[in-house]
C-alpha cells in the first residue's frame, strides 16, 4: 500500500461509495496508533499536550492542512487536548481521503514534538 502521506485528498461527490469494512481495515494498518474506527463510519483520535497553547498551535496547523487538502475534520479543542473526528460528510462515511488526512495529521503532531 502506498504511503498515505504522499497522496492528496481528492474531492468526491455526493453518492460516491463509502469504504467497506475490508478496505477500512487495510487502510487502518497505515495509520499510527491511537486512531479508532467508529461503526465503520468515522475515525477519531485524541492528542494530548502539555497545555492549552500547544493544543491550540496543533489545532491551527491541522486547520492549515485541512484547507490545503480541501478536506475538513471536526476538531474539539480543550486544555491540553485535541480530539479529531474524520469522515466524509458528503457520503456519510469513510473515504480514502479520511485516512490520508489522518496520516498527515499524525505527521504534523510528530513534527511538533
Secondary structure, 3 states (H helix, E strand, C coil): CCCHHHCCCCCCCCCCCCCCHHHHHHHHCCCCCCCEEECCCEEEEEEECCCHHHHHHHHHHHHHHHHHHCCCCEEEEECCEEEEEECECCCCECCHHHHHHHHHHHHHHHHHC
